[in-house]
Amino acid sequence: MRVLLLGSGGFLGRYVAEHLLADPAVQLTALGRGDDADVRFDLSNGSPGALTRFLNAVHPGVVINCAGATRGGARELTRHNTVAVATVCESLRRSGCGARLVQIGCSSEYGPSQPGSSTAEDAVPRPGGPYGVSKLAATELVLGSGLDAVVLRVFSPVGPGTPAGSPLGRLAEAMRRAMQSGESELKLSGLGVQRDFVDVRDVARAVHAASLSAAQGVVNIGSGRAVRLREAASVLARVAGFGGALHEIDSPPGRGGPHHVPAATVHVPAPAHPHGAAHGHATAHGHAPAHPQVAGEHGGGPAGVGGATTYPYPDGCGSWQQADVRTARDRLGWRARIPLEESLADIWMEAACRI
């Protein structure tokens, strides 16, 4: 199977490439902006005609698009996440290769959801910021293109290679600095949000499965279980061997002040059930944009569902997000395998190497 991978240099793209290269049946060509790509091409500036000629030369059976941006203003995000996808769709329509398109979407397309709920693919998208809007527009372009295509809405990917500017990357860096300086207390903020974390290597497996499947439309890729960032912080502290205390300088509604979290006493969530917890997401797609506050800073967030106060997390999805992953199970034969503790241990190993 000939596969053309767009965006092979990003957080997700690197692991998708690694996973595909391990399959002897796959002949992989990587196209991107970096020097590590087989062919250098900037989707945000390139013409459909140039990409069409390349498609006709390579004649892939599958095109996987992991390219895009998570930072920048609305104009830049639109250029990299929406206009670039329009170029891909138009090139595939013009080409004679008949390739299947696997587009990487993200959970930011959904926006805030009701706490305790699982978001299914038929939920009405209400993105809470320009990143989610740019990705939703790309999804609509793919779904309306008439191509053989599937969009994987990746929830909150974590694991080795997690960008240092992402929420968990910044948390690991804050912990590294505290340990390096011998501090016994780490002050954090924004830990009240709950997200559905999924390991980047599991995401790569899902992309491979989608390439081989006949699934079309939107498919959620997540663990099926929301985890509070506070709990992820305590797990990270444990795997890092941080013996101090995590001191929360903002607290969820009703807690009435700072919340002191001894690292050894917070419950560690069990690995997610493959069916989900309830039935009644730069160039690193499917994760939260990297720039806003997580550790050592705080500020207000937009109002969540039902007027609830939310805490600063950069994906525009409010205080809660959890994927309904039944479609991935039923149509791709996929479920998340790697527990969050292993993902966080890998994040810590990379942070610790900077000591």
N, C-alpha and C positions, 0 to 999 in steps of 0.2 A: 504494500500500500504506500503510495507516494503522499507525503504530508508536507504542506507548506505551513510553517509556523511564523506568525507575525508577532513581534514583541518578545523575542526569545531572551532579551537581556533584563527583563523586569523580574520582580519577586516571584510571581506565578510562572512566568514564561521560562525561567531557568529550570524549574522543577518539571514542568511539562516536557521540555526538551530532554531532560535527563531520563524521564520515565519512558518517553517514546524511543529514545536511542537504545534502551534496554530490550526493546522488542525487535527481534531479527526480521520480522515481517514488514517493518516500517523503514521506508527510505525518506529521511528527513532533510528538508531544506529550510534553513532559518533566514528570515528576512527581517532587517531592523536597522536602527540608526547607529548601533555600536559597532566597534571593530570586530567583535566576536561573531557577528552575523555572517552567514555565507554570502549574502548579498546585502549591500547597504541601500536602504530605501526609507524615506521618511513619509509615512502615510499621511501626515497632516499637511504636507506640502506637495506630495507627488500627484501626478495626474492619473485619472482612470485609464487613459490610453497606454501610458507606460506600464502600469501594473497589468493591464490586459495582455500586452505583448509578453510580459514575463510569465503570466499564467499559461499562455499558449505554448511557451517554450518548455516549461517544467511539466505541465499537464498533471497537476496533483489530483488525487481523488478526494482529499480532505484539505480544507484551509481552516486553521485554528487562529483566532485573533485574540491575543493576550496584550496587544499594544494599547497605549493610552496614557493619560496623565491623571494624577490624583491631587496635584497642587496647582495653584494659579487662580486667576480671576475667571469670570464667566466666559470671556472671549477665548482665553487660552484653553479652558476645559472643553468648550464647544468645538474648537478646532481639532484638538487631539482625540476627543472621545466621540464626537458626533460626525463632523465633516470627514474624518478619517474612515469611519465605518461606511459612510455614504460612498466613499471612493472604493472601498472593498466590494460593496454590493454591486455598484455599477460595473466594476471590472469583471466580476463573476458573471453578470448578465451578458456582457459583451463577449466574454471568452467562450470558447467551444469546449472547455475542459469538463463542464458539468460537475464541478466539485461540490461536495457537501461543506457547509460553513458551520463551524462551532464558534460562537461568539461568547466571550467572557463578560457577563454582566455582573451586577453587584446588588447587595441587599439595600444599599442606599436608595435604590429606585423605589422601594416601598415607602420609605419615610417612617414616621412614628407608628407604633401599633399598640393595641391595648395590653397592659401588663397581664401576664398569665396566658396570653393567646399564642397560638402557633400560626405563622403567616403562610398561607398557601399561595400557589401560583395565580389563582384567580382573584386575589385581593386587589382592590383598586389602588394603584400606585399614587402616593402623595409625597414625593421627595421633598426633604426639608432644606435643601440647599442646592447651589449650582452644580456641584459634582453629581449628585443624584439625578438632577434634571438632565444633565448632558448624557449620562449613561442610559436613562430611560428613553431619551430621544433616539439613541443608537439602537436600543432594543426594538423600538417601533419601526425603525428603518429596516432592520433585519426581518422582522415578522411580516412586514408589508412588501418585501422584495420579490416574493414568488420563488425564492430559492429553496433548495433542500437545506434547511437550517434549523439549528437549535441554539437557544440562549441559556447559558448556565448562570443563574443568579447566585453568586458565591457570597456567603455571609461573612464572617470575620476571620480571615485566614491568619494563622500563626505558625510558628515553627522556625527552623533554621533559616536565616536570611531575612527575618522580620526587620523591616526598616527601622533604623535607630530613632527616627522621628515619629514613628507610630506610637499609639498609646502604650502598648506593652513594651516596645523598644525603649521608650523614654523611662518607663518604670524600671526596667532592668538597669539602665544607665544610672538612674538616681540611686538605686541600691548598690551598684558597683562603687559609686563615689562615696557613699556613706561608709561602706566597709573599708575602702581605701584610707579614709580619713579617721577611722576608728570611732565613728559616731554610733551611739547606742539607740538613737531614735530617728526614724525617718518620717518626715511630715509630707503627707500626700493629700491630694484633693481629687474630686471627680470620680470617686470609687463607687458611687451608688448605682451607676448604670449597669444593666445586664445585657450581655451579648451572646450570640451563638458562635462560639469559636470552633474553627475547623482547621486541621493541620494542612499545610500547603502541599504535603506529599499525598494526602488523601484527595485534595483538589486535583492534583495531576492525574490520579487514577480515574477520577470522574471525567476529566477531559478525554482521556483515552477511551473510556467506555462510551462516551457520547459520540466519539469519532466512528466507532464501530456499530452504533445502534441506528435504528430508524426513527428515533424520537425526534419530534419537532415541537416548536413552541418554546415555552419557558420551563426550566427545571431548576428547583432550588437545590443548592449544595451547601449543606450545613451538618452539624452534629445532631440537631433536633432537641438541643437542651440549652437554655439560657443560663449563663453563669455570671454572677455579680463580679465586677472588676475587683471589688474588695477581696473576694475569695481567691481570684487569680493572683492577686498581690501576695496573699498569705502563702499560697503554694509556691510562688516564685521565691519568697523569703526562705521557705523550708529547703527547697532544692539548692539554693545559694548558700545555705548555712548561715544566714543572717540571724544572729542571736538577739538582736535588739527588738524594739517595738515599732509597729506601724501606727502612726498617729494621724487620724483623719481630721483635716482642718475644715472640711465642710461635712455635713451629715444629712442623710435622707430625711424626708418629712417625718415629723413625729419623734425624732431621736433627741431633738432639743440640745444641740451643741456638739462639740468635738467628740469624736468616737475613737477610743483607744483600742487598738487591735493587736493583742499579743500574737506574734507570728506563729506560735506553736499551738494556739488554741482554736483557730478558726477552722470550721469544717471544710474538708477537701471534697469537692463534688465527685461522685462516681462517674465513670465513663458513660457517655450518653447511650440511651437505648436506641437501637437502630430505627425504631418506628417513631421516635420523637416523644417528648414529654406529654404532649396533649394532642388530641385530634379535634376538638369542640369549642456575603452579600467581606510627579515623577513617573515611573512606568511600572506600577505595581497594582494591578486591578484586583477588585473584589474586597478591598480592605479600606479601613477608614483613612481619609486624607490625613496627611502627616503633620500639618502645621499647628493645630490648636493645642490648648493646655491639657496636661494630664497630671504630671507630678510637680509638686511644689508651686503650683499656680492655681488660681481659680477665678471663675467669672460666671455669669449667668448663662443659661441656655434658653432656647425657645420653649414656649409652652407645649407640653406633651398632650397626649390624648386625654380628653376630659378635663383639660385645664391644669393637670398635675404639673408641678415644677420638675424640670429635668436638669441634669447635670452635664457639664461640658464634655462632650465626646464628639469628635469631629465629623461624624457621618450624617448628621442631621436626622437621626432616627430616634431621638428622645431617650427615655429611660429604659426602654425594653425592646428587645428583638429576639425572636426565636423562630427558626424555620420549621415548617411542616415538610418533612423529607420523604413522604410516602411516594411521591412521583419518581424521585431518583431511585428509590428501592424497586418500584414496579417496572419502570421503563428502561432503566440503565443497569439494573442488578447491582447497584452501588449502595454502600453505606460507609460512614466514617469508621475508621478502625483505631487510629492513634489517639490515646487519651491525652487530655489537656496537660497533665503533669509532664508527660514526655515532651510535648511541644515547648512547654515553659523551660524545661531543663535544657533543651537545645538553644533556646533564646539566651539563657543565662551563660552557657558555655561560650557563646560568642562574645557576650558582654565581658565575661571574666578575662578573656584573652586581651582585653584592652587595659588591664591593670598593669 
